[in-house]
Amino acid sequence: MSEIGEAPPVDRVDIWNREDMEPRIREILDRTVRDRVKGPYAAKTDMEVVAMLERYFARTEGLESIRISGVSRMAGGASKEQFAFTLQHEGDPAGERLVLRMDPLEAISQTCRGREAQVHIAFADILPVAPVRSIDADGEILGQPAIILGFVNGVTEPSEGKGHGVSGIGTRYDDWAAKLAPQFVDTLAQVHRFDWRSADLSYFAAPEAGTRQAPIWQVNWWSQVWWDGVVQPVAMVTYAERWLRENAPVCDAPVMCHSDLRLGNFMFEEPSGKFTAVLDWELAHIGDFHEDIAWAIQRLFGTWTDDGTFLVCGLIARDEFLSAYEVASGNQIDPVKLHYYEVLNAYKCAVIDLGQAMRAATESNNHQDIILTWLGSAGAVFLEQLVMLIRKA
């Protein structure tokens, strides 16, 4: 009887090599662990923000007679510090309205302001995005990583409507959906059509096409977040990581992924409904387009009509959304890969809610510990999703 050998590997990617990760992401995760002991973190006061910005613009741009006014803490951004302010100086007495997005000691996701800035710049002539005014990627001047953006007018949910919730969750768009849904689909298509090779994305690395590196990079990223920050072990999270490694699909043609395009992460003007800004690019990376599609269709990010129809991001029925995306993008959705990335995204959210959010709150390293603790309760939703999705695989 002949011996039956092991099946040849799909490619040379080692699915259990945890060191196989984008270099910049590795830097950020290592920095998180290293700096964790510096806490606790206190929310910045308006006076502190004014002093920080005055020093920053004097040093980086040599501005004179600087005046920072109209400082206002902004809602949104589940764990970042965000302030709107007006910058006036000798060369611009009228001033400009700007937004400071600044990292606390720990957030629900540890990301790179340099990557965020590069994506904003790359898409400036393609999508409505806030213009980049300045960047302190590692906090060398401001003291903590930050990006300064131009102020954009608009709303993330209808001013008069139902279902307002944290981070957009539970938003009902109702009659607005007919105006917003086509723009949402088109935005995803444009992100995925973007020629990332032609842009300055020096903070990024691209996974090798035709291999499993794209999903494995994501599994390594988020499993590292889990094991670095876990407060209490959860068996389902460990099992899901193994499943994701063993079932990682090949990514034939890596694309730019927004990685968090959902309800609450785009702004529009009233009453036209025209998009004025696509928000929160901090998780952007080069990977498989199925990841973005799977992220958008998560049940927690959707709503239901009165007759029980699930609406993706409160905008459009799932099957209609998938068909519209294929038409707009020219990409053919593989249902097996889509299901894989649904599992990956549920895993990512469980890690964020039960791991990083709880660790940041426990260590008092974030100014929004109440919201972070609340997010921990959402972890059970994603554990349930992991069970259901893996059973269906």
ROTIBA-863466 format. One record per residue (C-alpha): residue number from 0; residue in three letters; x, y, z. Coordinates in Angstrom, 3 decimals. Layout:
# residues N
   num   residu          u          v          w
   NUM      ALA          X          Y          Z
...
END
This chain:
# residues 393
   num   residu          u          v          w
     0      MET      0.000      0.000      0.000
     1      SER      1.415      3.343     -0.964
     2      GLU      1.755      6.044      1.630
     3      ILE     -0.491      9.064      1.370
     4      GLY      1.562     12.209      1.664
     5      GLU      0.396     15.592      2.930
     6      ALA     -1.295     17.835      0.408
     7      PRO      1.059     20.486     -0.987
     8      PRO      0.664     23.963      0.491
     9      VAL     -1.419     26.531     -1.372
    10      ASP      1.583     28.866     -1.382
    11      ARG      4.702     29.535      0.638
    12      VAL      2.917     31.677      3.218
    13      ASP      3.287     30.206      6.710
    14      ILE     -0.158     30.600      8.251
    15      TRP      1.302     30.344     11.777
    16      ASN      4.142     32.821     11.349
    17      ARG      2.919     35.603     13.611
    18      GLU      5.809     37.843     12.595
    19      ASP      4.470     38.115      9.021
    20      MET      2.931     41.556      9.323
    21      GLU      3.175     45.034      7.817
    22      PRO      6.267     46.649      9.369
    23      ARG      4.464     49.851     10.357
    24      ILE      1.671     47.917     12.061
    25      ARG      4.287     45.988     14.020
    26      GLU      5.827     49.301     15.148
    27      ILE      2.462     50.613     16.329
    28      LEU      1.581     47.443     18.254
    29      ASP      4.999     47.269     19.881
    30      ARG      4.732     50.936     20.851
    31      THR      1.348     50.277     22.459
    32      VAL      2.770     47.644     24.777
    33      ARG      5.875     49.695     25.527
    34      ASP      3.948     52.875     26.381
    35      ARG      1.080     51.252     28.275
    36      VAL      2.832     51.835     31.593
    37      LYS      2.810     55.612     31.069
    38      GLY     -0.847     55.878     32.063
    39      PRO     -3.288     56.854     33.308
    40      TYR     -4.388     59.197     30.538
    41      ALA     -6.452     62.337     31.162
    42      ALA     -8.570     64.106     28.569
    43      LYS     -6.975     67.282     27.250
    44      THR     -8.517     70.559     28.363
    45      ASP     -9.210     73.352     25.897
    46      MET     -6.341     75.356     27.377
    47      GLU     -3.949     72.451     26.925
    48      VAL     -5.031     72.061     23.307
    49      VAL     -4.483     75.764     22.653
    50      ALA     -0.965     75.631     24.126
    51      MET     -0.086     72.486     22.167
    52      LEU     -1.268     73.962     18.872
    53      GLU      0.426     77.316     19.389
    54      ARG      3.752     75.585     19.981
    55      TYR      3.179     73.220     17.089
    56      PHE      2.460     75.820     14.410
    57      ALA      5.228     78.104     15.650
    58      ARG      7.745     75.273     15.413
    59      THR      6.589     73.521     12.226
    60      GLU      5.604     76.523     10.114
    61      GLY      7.285     79.475     11.805
    62      LEU      3.965     81.307     12.104
    63      GLU      3.839     84.542     14.083
    64      SER      1.094     86.163     16.150
    65      ILE     -0.661     82.791     16.399
    66      ARG     -4.134     82.732     17.872
    67      ILE     -6.048     79.489     18.481
    68      SER     -9.727     80.087     19.185
    69      GLY    -13.104     78.392     19.055
    70      VAL    -11.765     75.135     20.489
    71      SER    -14.593     72.606     20.659
    72      ARG    -14.424     68.912     21.522
    73      MET    -16.072     66.896     18.775
    74      ALA    -18.336     63.899     19.157
    75      GLY    -17.626     60.690     17.267
    76      GLY    -14.378     58.773     17.088
    77      ALA    -15.104     56.163     19.743
    78      SER    -11.735     56.559     21.451
    79      LYS     -9.742     59.356     19.790
    80      GLU     -9.547     62.933     21.039
    81      GLN    -10.963     65.275     18.403
    82      PHE    -11.177     69.057     18.539
    83      ALA    -12.385     71.680     16.085
    84      PHE    -10.505     74.974     16.288
    85      THR     -9.729     78.132     14.348
    86      LEU     -6.126     79.027     13.484
    87      GLN     -5.293     82.701     12.947
    88      HIS     -1.856     84.215     12.469
    89      GLU     -0.087     87.224     11.027
    90      GLY     -0.316     85.887      7.473
    91      ASP     -3.990     84.911      7.798
    92      PRO     -5.871     87.166     10.215
    93      ALA     -9.232     85.805      9.009
    94      GLY     -8.206     82.297     10.009
    95      GLU     -9.174     78.787      8.962
    96      ARG    -11.304     76.201     10.680
    97      LEU     -9.443     72.957     11.329
    98      VAL     -9.806     69.637     13.158
    99      LEU     -7.224     67.991     15.419
   100      ARG     -7.435     64.170     15.623
   101      MET     -5.141     63.009     18.376
   102      ASP     -4.274     59.611     19.862
   103      PRO     -4.730     59.090     23.584
   104      LEU     -2.395     56.615     25.241
   105      GLU     -4.573     53.707     24.121
   106      ALA     -7.585     53.568     21.810
   107      ILE     -9.925     50.781     20.715
   108      SER     -7.670     50.314     17.708
   109      GLN     -4.018     51.288     17.685
   110      THR     -3.347     52.823     14.283
   111      CYS     -1.015     55.188     12.455
   112      ARG     -1.772     58.853     11.812
   113      GLY      0.851     58.839      9.033
   114      ARG     -1.081     56.145      7.147
   115      GLU     -4.292     58.093      7.644
   116      ALA     -2.719     61.249      6.217
   117      GLN     -1.295     59.481      3.171
   118      VAL     -4.668     57.967      2.293
   119      HIS     -6.417     61.330      2.645
   120      ILE     -3.882     62.885      0.296
   121      ALA     -4.085     59.993     -2.178
   122      PHE     -7.878     60.254     -2.466
   123      ALA     -8.083     64.050     -2.427
   124      ASP     -9.091     64.275     -6.111
   125      ILE    -11.150     61.076     -6.141
   126      LEU    -13.487     61.159     -3.156
   127      PRO    -14.729     63.829     -0.762
   128      VAL    -12.164     63.686      2.032
   129      ALA    -10.974     66.283      4.509
   130      PRO     -7.774     67.996      3.319
   131      VAL     -4.631     67.308      5.339
   132      ARG     -3.246     70.467      6.955
   133      SER     -0.430     68.882      8.972
   134      ILE      0.732     65.577     10.416
   135      ASP      2.734     64.573     13.500
   136      ALA      2.768     60.826     12.871
   137      ASP      4.664     59.805     15.996
   138      GLY      3.843     62.722     18.284
   139      GLU      7.384     64.055     18.223
   140      ILE      6.184     67.659     18.536
   141      LEU      2.647     67.553     19.942
   142      GLY      3.559     64.822     22.388
   143      GLN      1.100     62.288     20.982
   144      PRO      0.416     61.152     17.397
   145      ALA     -1.944     63.508     15.601
   146      ILE     -3.305     64.670     12.281
   147      ILE     -4.722     68.121     11.541
   148      LEU     -7.425     68.227      8.877
   149      GLY     -9.513     70.887      7.220
   150      PHE    -12.989     71.277      8.720
   151      VAL    -15.787     69.801      6.606
   152      ASN    -19.442     70.686      6.998
   153      GLY    -22.076     67.982      7.028
   154      VAL    -23.842     65.438      9.219
   155      THR    -23.356     61.704      9.776
   156      GLU    -27.038     61.086     10.440
   157      PRO    -30.205     63.001      9.609
   158      SER    -30.803     65.949     11.909
   159      GLU    -34.407     64.888     12.262
   160      GLY    -34.634     61.128     12.406
   161      LYS    -34.855     58.021     14.543
   162      GLY    -32.282     55.628     15.921
   163      HIS    -29.334     57.752     17.013
   164      GLY    -26.604     55.676     18.652
   165      VAL    -22.944     55.456     19.599
   166      SER    -20.591     55.456     16.586
   167      GLY    -23.576     55.533     14.251
   168      ILE    -24.940     52.171     15.422
   169      GLY    -28.719     52.099     15.131
   170      THR    -28.994     55.080     12.766
   171      ARG    -32.144     55.080     10.609
   172      TYR    -31.820     56.835      7.257
   173      ASP    -35.364     56.101      6.040
   174      ASP    -36.167     58.470      3.145
   175      TRP    -32.532     59.568      2.937
   176      ALA    -31.439     56.078      1.887
   177      ALA    -32.424     56.594     -1.751
   178      LYS    -29.943     59.494     -1.956
   179      LEU    -27.174     57.974      0.138
   180      ALA    -27.076     54.312     -0.934
   181      PRO    -25.791     54.901     -4.520
   182      GLN    -23.012     57.143     -3.185
   183      PHE    -22.071     54.568     -0.555
   184      VAL    -21.770     51.810     -3.161
   185      ASP    -19.863     54.075     -5.547
   186      THR    -17.437     55.053     -2.781
   187      LEU    -16.558     51.416     -2.121
   188      ALA    -16.083     50.818     -5.842
   189      GLN    -13.805     53.847     -6.209
   190      VAL    -11.703     52.825     -3.211
   191      HIS    -11.194     49.381     -4.718
   192      ARG    -10.433     50.725     -8.215
   193      PHE     -7.792     53.104     -6.877
   194      ASP     -4.289     52.562     -8.290
   195      TRP     -2.431     52.346     -4.981
   196      ARG      0.849     51.634     -6.745
   197      SER      0.905     55.173     -8.144
   198      ALA      0.460     56.944     -4.793
   199      ASP      2.857     57.886     -2.006
   200      LEU      1.977     55.195      0.515
   201      SER      5.357     54.798      2.168
   202      TYR      3.748     53.937      5.510
   203      PHE      2.070     50.930      3.858
   204      ALA      3.186     47.560      2.543
   205      ALA      1.271     45.390      0.078
   206      PRO      0.649     41.656      0.476
   207      GLU      1.877     39.425     -2.326
   208      ALA     -0.770     38.790     -4.993
   209      GLY     -1.843     35.207     -5.574
   210      THR     -1.086     34.158     -1.983
   211      ARG     -2.835     34.003      1.390
   212      GLN     -0.679     36.808      2.759
   213      ALA     -3.484     39.413      2.679
   214      PRO     -5.763     37.579      5.144
   215      ILE     -2.857     36.247      7.222
   216      TRP     -1.522     39.788      7.686
   217      GLN     -4.915     40.752      9.086
   218      VAL     -5.122     37.698     11.345
   219      ASN     -1.615     38.410     12.631
   220      TRP     -2.463     42.074     13.235
   221      TRP     -5.589     41.425     15.257
   222      SER     -4.409     38.295     17.048
   223      GLN     -1.407     40.330     18.232
   224      VAL     -3.804     43.005     19.524
   225      TRP     -5.689     40.261     21.372
   226      TRP     -2.726     38.553     22.968
   227      ASP     -1.079     41.878     23.888
   228      GLY     -4.219     43.264     25.505
   229      VAL     -6.449     40.399     26.616
   230      VAL     -8.027     41.010     30.024
   231      GLN     -9.686     37.589     30.255
   232      PRO     -9.167     34.682     27.837
   233      VAL    -12.143     33.751     25.652
   234      ALA    -12.094     30.281     24.116
   235      MET    -14.157     31.291     21.081
   236      VAL    -11.674     34.007     20.146
   237      THR     -8.821     31.494     20.243
   238      TYR    -10.790     28.982     18.185
   239      ALA    -11.740     31.654     15.634
   240      GLU     -8.089     32.615     15.177
   241      ARG     -7.211     28.996     14.367
   242      TRP    -10.122     28.717     11.942
   243      LEU     -9.091     31.913     10.185
   244      ARG     -5.521     30.698      9.732
   245      GLU     -6.510     27.282      8.456
   246      ASN     -9.138     28.635      6.030
   247      ALA     -7.336     31.729      4.734
   248      PRO     -8.154     32.249      1.030
   249      VAL     -5.838     33.423     -1.709
   250      CYS     -6.059     37.107     -2.637
   251      ASP     -5.468     37.328     -6.374
   252      ALA     -5.314     41.114     -6.742
   253      PRO     -4.827     43.229     -3.587
   254      VAL     -6.683     46.557     -3.554
   255      MET     -6.897     49.516     -1.237
   256      CYS     -9.415     48.762      1.530
   257      HIS    -11.022     51.447      3.649
   258      SER    -11.686     48.802      6.321
   259      ASP    -14.313     50.804      8.237
   260      LEU    -16.744     52.166      5.655
   261      ARG    -20.150     51.852      7.261
   262      LEU    -22.924     53.949      8.739
   263      GLY    -21.515     56.847     10.754
   264      ASN    -18.324     57.052      8.702
   265      PHE    -19.508     59.305      5.927
   266      MET    -20.843     62.847      6.090
   267      PHE    -23.491     64.418      3.886
   268      GLU    -25.154     67.765      3.504
   269      GLU    -28.795     68.472      4.105
   270      PRO    -31.111     68.661      2.245
   271      SER    -29.282     67.462     -0.909
   272      GLY    -27.836     64.292      0.660
   273      LYS    -24.553     64.804     -1.198
   274      PHE    -21.523     63.211      0.465
   275      THR    -19.174     65.854      1.868
   276      ALA    -16.585     63.557      3.456
   277      VAL    -15.623     59.915      3.764
   278      LEU    -14.341     59.538      7.319
   279      ASP    -12.106     57.363      9.507
   280      TRP     -9.461     55.972      7.165
   281      GLU     -7.196     54.950     10.042
   282      LEU     -7.685     51.202      9.450
   283      ALA     -7.054     51.445      5.710
   284      HIS     -4.717     48.868      4.240
   285      ILE     -4.038     46.987      1.027
   286      GLY     -5.888     43.693      0.952
   287      ASP     -8.877     41.783     -0.416
   288      PHE    -11.949     43.780     -1.488
   289      HIS    -14.177     41.123      0.090
   290      GLU    -13.035     42.429      3.478
   291      ASP    -14.694     45.822      2.919
   292      ILE    -17.887     44.246      1.624
   293      ALA    -18.068     41.869      4.580
   294      TRP    -17.479     44.765      6.981
   295      ALA    -20.353     46.793      5.573
   296      ILE    -22.873     43.933      5.798
   297      GLN    -22.302     43.201      9.498
   298      ARG    -25.608     42.993     11.313
   299      LEU    -24.612     45.398     14.088
   300      PHE    -24.007     48.094     11.470
   301      GLY    -27.413     47.650      9.829
   302      THR    -31.082     48.206     10.563
   303      TRP    -34.344     46.471      9.726
   304      THR    -37.402     47.773      7.936
   305      ASP    -40.800     47.392      9.522
   306      ASP    -41.395     44.262      7.415
   307      GLY    -38.163     42.653      8.658
   308      THR    -35.841     43.343      5.708
   309      PHE    -32.225     43.831      6.758
   310      LEU    -30.666     47.016      5.371
   311      VAL    -26.889     47.153      4.954
   312      CYS    -25.735     50.198      6.929
   313      GLY    -29.370     51.218      7.141
   314      LEU    -29.346     51.965      3.401
   315      ILE    -30.002     49.022      1.101
   316      ALA    -31.051     45.358      1.189
   317      ARG    -28.121     42.915      1.280
   318      ASP    -28.668     41.200     -2.091
   319      GLU    -29.299     44.544     -3.772
   320      PHE    -26.129     45.938     -2.198
   321      LEU    -23.976     43.042     -3.405
   322      SER    -25.378     43.272     -6.943
   323      ALA    -24.980     47.058     -7.084
   324      TYR    -21.372     46.773     -5.908
   325      GLU    -20.514     44.229     -8.606
   326      VAL    -21.932     46.511    -11.278
   327      ALA    -20.175     49.615     -9.947
   328      SER    -16.783     47.994     -9.344
   329      GLY    -16.531     45.300    -11.995
   330      ASN    -15.475     42.882     -9.235
   331      GLN    -17.143     39.497     -8.940
   332      ILE    -17.936     38.585     -5.340
   333      ASP    -16.865     35.081     -4.335
   334      PRO    -19.388     33.868     -1.706
   335      VAL    -16.812     31.629     -0.014
   336      LYS    -14.312     34.485      0.343
   337      LEU    -17.078     36.838      1.457
   338      HIS    -18.053     34.403      4.199
   339      TYR    -14.426     34.076      5.299
   340      TYR    -14.118     37.831      5.683
   341      GLU    -17.404     37.960      7.587
   342      VAL    -15.740     35.652     10.111
   343      LEU    -12.555     37.744     10.081
   344      ASN    -14.471     40.959     10.721
   345      ALA    -16.507     39.422     13.545
   346      TYR    -13.199     38.250     15.030
   347      LYS    -11.701     41.724     14.643
   348      CYS    -14.687     43.335     16.387
   349      ALA    -14.591     40.787     19.214
   350      VAL    -10.891     41.561     19.708
   351      ILE    -11.580     45.303     19.747
   352      ASP    -14.520     45.091     22.161
   353      LEU    -13.359     42.334     24.516
   354      GLY     -9.631     42.945     24.243
   355      GLN     -8.252     46.352     23.372
   356      ALA    -11.238     48.411     24.573
   357      MET    -11.372     46.628     27.920
   358      ARG     -7.602     46.825     28.371
   359      ALA     -7.568     50.578     27.680
   360      ALA    -10.448     51.115     30.101
   361      THR     -8.928     48.869     32.782
   362      GLU     -5.589     50.672     32.574
   363      SER     -7.321     54.103     32.544
   364      ASN     -5.367     54.878     29.391
   365      ASN     -8.277     56.460     27.520
   366      HIS    -10.462     59.440     28.286
   367      GLN    -13.681     57.608     27.320
   368      ASP    -13.586     54.643     29.672
   369      ILE    -17.400     54.574     29.946
   370      ILE    -17.822     54.148     26.185
   371      LEU    -15.039     51.571     26.071
   372      THR    -16.682     49.569     28.831
   373      TRP    -19.999     49.767     26.969
   374      LEU    -18.276     48.435     23.857
   375      GLY    -17.213     45.440     25.912
   376      SER    -20.869     44.446     26.146
   377      ALA    -21.038     44.381     22.349
   378      GLY    -18.360     41.700     22.357
   379      ALA    -21.025     39.069     23.074
   380      VAL    -22.755     40.016     19.815
   381      PHE    -19.620     39.225     17.849
   382      LEU    -18.946     35.995     19.739
   383      GLU    -22.413     34.858     18.720
   384      GLN    -21.671     35.897     15.139
   385      LEU    -18.449     33.870     15.181
   386      VAL    -20.297     30.763     16.319
   387      MET    -23.033     31.139     13.707
   388      LEU    -20.716     32.018     10.837
   389      ILE    -18.214     29.230     11.482
   390      ARG    -21.027     26.702     11.795
   391      LYS    -22.319     27.790      8.379
   392      ALA    -18.893     27.626      6.709
END
